Amino acid sequence: MKKEYEVLKELSLLAGIPANEKRVSQYLVSKVSEVADDVVFDHLGSIISIKGSTGPKVMIAGHMDEIGLMVTQITKEGFLKFQTIGGWFSQVMLAQVWEVHTKKGIVHGVTGVKPPHIIPADKRSIAIAIDTMYIDLGVTSKEEAEALGVEPGNMIVPKSEFLVMGNDKFLMSKAWDNRIGCAAVLEIMKRLSNDLPNTVFGTFTVQEEVGLRGAKTSAYVVEPEIAIAIDTGLAYDVPGGESAEQSLGKGPQILLLDAGLVPHQALRQLVIDTAKAENIPYQEPFITGGRTDAGHMHLAHHGAAALSIGIPTRYMHSHTGIIHYDDYENTIKLMVAVIKKLDRETVDKLLFD
């Protein structure tokens, strides 16, 4: 495996659903502390790494949390009932293997449901409701499950592996949404020189999947003038999909809009002009059914010029997603080039002209 994939593998395989991001946080703090001037936190647990001390405040953010489940009940037979944490599509959940994280360690289970053999034929084509599913631990009683350390409140995440695929720039793993954004922010902070025309706040937020909560609190700490969320974006370059501006390998997505943000037009144009000048490929999709941390980042205090950047991802919100390494690398190159341009004069022109 290529050395540059190591951080992507380690980050994506860490477990961390909303309000349970501790493992991810500890990993990122250990890495970003080596390249940042300072690291602070908001009270929800978002990490704010800082580089520079003068000039306009530029905030770039990726969220640490992934979608998952929480144990809500153990039946007398030892099956687990659960609550989804973040958005799940029921049809990608059946017969999947999960990790239940307990105080005693990880317990594995599989999603179960009523066998199709006993479902009336005319109802088998109807999507199975999530609230009829359960996790089968392979035990015979509630007591046996509890002896393994299982209890209500336990975090459940997909059991997945990191794979380099047929084309070795295609990478498959869980939780690209949004560990790939976190990896990008980390690498951007690493590549930025100490001679900056601004102060950069490389932020890793919590609880994005349940309402952009860490973005709201961390932005209130930072008080950004420029706010850019780096998140996953949809990739439709598959059979039956609409691939225009939403394809793997064709560059970062400079969003036209999403459900939480109509971007600052002058900032968006600056990013596009920079991509052209640096010969960095880019795409211009729009998303009407989702939003990024920029949706709250741009509303803190006096507000900020904000933009969402997407790294195209296939099969989001499932056990396994696929990204293209070049999109990740080009996102980093683009953001480093943009940040270098954001001096006081440029930012004032963006905000007030």
N, C-alpha and C positions, 0 to 999 in steps of 0.2 A: 504494500500500500504506500502511496506517495506520502512524504512527510507532511505536506501541506493539508492533508486530509485528517491528520490526527486530532486536531482541535475540533473539527466538525464531527468526527465520530464520538469523541468524549462528551461533547456538549449535547448532541442529539440523544444519546442513550441515557443521560441523567433523568431521574424521575422528578417531576415538579409541576403539580397541578396548582391552580390558584389557591393562595394562602398556604401552600406547601412547597415554596420555591427554595428552601434552605440549601439543598444539595447544589442546585444550580448557582445560587448566590455565592456560596463558599468557593466554588470553582472559579467563577468570574472574578471575584475579589482577589484571589491568589494570582490571577493572570494580569488583571488591569493595574494592580498596585505596582507592578514592575515598570509600567510606562506612563502612569499618570502622576501629576504633581500632588494630588490629594484625592481621597475617596471619602465621601460622606453618604448618609442615608436619609431617606424620609422615614416617617414613623410606621409606614406599612411594610417597609423592607426593600423598597427600590434602591438600587445602587446608583450613585451619581459620582462618576470619576471626572476629574477636572484637569485640564491642561491649559496653561496660560493664566494671565491675571489681569489683563487690560483689554480695552476695546469692547466691541459688542458681544453680547452673550448668545452663543450658538449652541443649541441643544439638539443632539441626535440620539435617537432612542430605539431600542429593540426590547420586546417583552420576553421575560424569562419563563412564564408559565406555558403549559401545554394543556390541551383538553384531556379529561380523564373522568374517573368515577369516584364516588365516595360510598363506603359501606353504610347502609342505613339500618339493616336488620339481618340477623342470622336466624333462619327458620329452625324448627326443632329437628329437622332432618340434616341440618348443616349447610344448606344452600344460602347464598348471600343475595339479598336484595340491595339495590343501589340507587343512587341519584347521579345523573350525569352532571358533570361540572364543565361547562362550555358546551358548544353545539355539536351534537352527534346526529348522523343520519342513520336511522335504524338498520338500513339494509347492509351497512358495512360492519355491523357489530356481531352478527351471529357466528358461532363456531370459532371465535377468535380467542387466543390465549392472552391472559392478563397476569400482571404482577400485583399482588396485594401486599402493601408495605405495612408491616406490623412492628411492634417494639422488639419482637423476637427475630425479625428478619423477613425475607420475602417468601410469600406463599403463592403458588401458581394455581390458576383456575381457568376455566373455559366458559364462554357464554353459552347458556342453555336456554331452551324454550320448549314448549309443547311439541312433540314429534309431529311432522307433517302427515304421518300415516293416520293420525286420529283427528286431523283437521278436515272438515267437509271439503270436498273437491272444489266447490264453487267459491271457497274462501281462501284457497291456497295461494292465489295470485295477489292477495291483499298484503301490503307491507305489514310486517310484524310490529306491534307497538312495543316501544322500549319498556314500558311499565309491566309487560308480561315476561320480560327476560330475567334471568338470574345468573349468578356465577356459581359453577359447580367446582368445588375444591377437591372432590374425590374423597369425602369423608362421610360418615354415617350419622352424625348427630351434631347438635349445637355445641355440646360439651367438647367434642373432638375438635371442632373448628376453633373454639376458644382456647383450647390447650396449645394450639399452634400460634396463639397470640392475636387472632383475629377479633376485632371488636368494632362497634359502630364508630364511624369517623375515620377509619383507615383509608388512606389514599390508594387508588387503583389506577395503574397506567398500562398501556399496551406493552406486551412483551414482543420486542422486535430486535432485529440486528442491523448493523450497518453493512451495506453491500456496495462495492464498486461494480457497476454493471457492464454490459457488453461493450459499449463505448465508455472508456474509463473516465470520462468527464461527467457521466450520469451517475449520481449518487443516491442510494435509497436508504432511508432510515425513518424512524418515528420522529415526531416533534420538530420537524423543520419549521413549523409554525409555533414559535418563532425563534428557535435556537440558531437558525441561519442568520437572522437579523442580529442576534446577540453576537455571533461570531464576527459579523461585518463591523459592528460598532467597536468590538475589541481590537480588530485589526486596523481600523481607521485610527484609533487612538495610538496604536503602536507606530503607524507610519507617519503621523503628523510630527513635524519638527518642533523644537522648543521655541522657534522664532516665528510666532504666530501673530497675525494682526487682530486677534480676537481671543476670547476665552471660550474654550470648547467644553461642553458638559456631555461626556459620553455616558448615557444613562441606560440602565437595564431595569425595566419596570416590572412590577408584579400585577397580577390579577387583571390582565388585559382581556382575557377570554370571558370574564364575567362583568364587563362594563367599563373597561379602560380605567380602572380605579387607580392603579399606580401611576399612570400618566398624569392624572389630575393632581395627585399629591406631590409628585416629584417636580412637575412644572411650577407649582406654587413655591417650591424651594428655590428653583433655578431662576425664575422670572425671565424666561428667554425672550429675545427679540426675534430670533430665527429659530424655528422648530421643525425638525425633519424626522418623521417616523420611518424606520426601515423595517419592513415586514415582508411576509410572503405575499405573492400575488398569484392569481389564478393562471393556470396553463391549460389551454383548451386544444392544444395541438395533438389531438387523439381522434380515433374514428368517431364520427358523429359530433365532434366538437367544432367550435368556431375559433380557428387559430389566429385570426388577425389580431396583432398586437398583444397576443397572450401565448407566447411560444417559448419553449426552453431553448437556451443557447442564443437568443437574439437580443440579449441585453436587459439591463434593469428597466423596470416599468415606471415611467414618470406619470403618475395617475392624473387623468383629466379631472376626476372627482371620485369620491366614494360616499357612502351613506352618512359619514360624519364630518366631511370636509369638502368645501369648494376651495381649492388651493389658492394661495396668494399668487396672482397672475405674473407679477414682475419677478418673483422668486422662481416660479416655474420656468419662465423664459430664460432666466440666468442659468438655470441647471441645463436646459436644452442647449443653449449657446455654448456652454462649457463642454457638454458631451460632443458637440460637433467639432469644436476646436481641438479637443483631445482625441478625436477619432474613436470615440467610445460608442458602440451601438446602443440604441435605446428603443423602447416601445412606449406607446401612449394609449393604454387601455382606460376604461372606466368601470367602476364597480358600483352597482346600485344596492346590493344586498349585504354589504359588509363595511366595516370601518376599521381604522387603525388608531394607534395612540395619538396621532396628530389631531384627532377629533376633540380631545381634551387639552392637549398641549397648547393649542393656539388660543385658548380662552382664559388662560391664567393671567391674573392681574390686568395689565393694560392690553393684553393680547400679543400675539406674535405672528409674523409672516410664516406660514406653515405649508408643508408639502408632504405627501406620502410617496415613498419609493417602495416598489414591490420587487421581490426576487421570485420569478415565476416558479410555481410548484405544482406538480401533478398530484392528485389524490389527497388533497388536504383534508384534515379532520378525519383521519382514518388511522389504521395501524402503521401504514407505510406510505411515505411520500417520495417523490423523485424530484431532484433539482439538477441543474447543470452547473458545473464548477465555474465556467466562464461568466455566467450571470452574477455569481457571487463576487468574483474577482473584479469584474467591470463596475459593479456597484461600489466597491471600495475605492477604485481608481477615480470614479466620478465624484464621490463625496469628498475625497481628499483634495481634488482639484477645486471643487466649489468652495470648500472651507477656506482655502488659501486666498480666495478672492473677497471674502466677507470682512473687509476692513470697515472702519467707522464711516467713511464717506460713502461706500457702496451700500451699507445697511441703511444709512439715513436716506439715501436716494430711493431704496426699495420701499421704505416705510412711509415717506412723507412726500415724494414727488407725485 
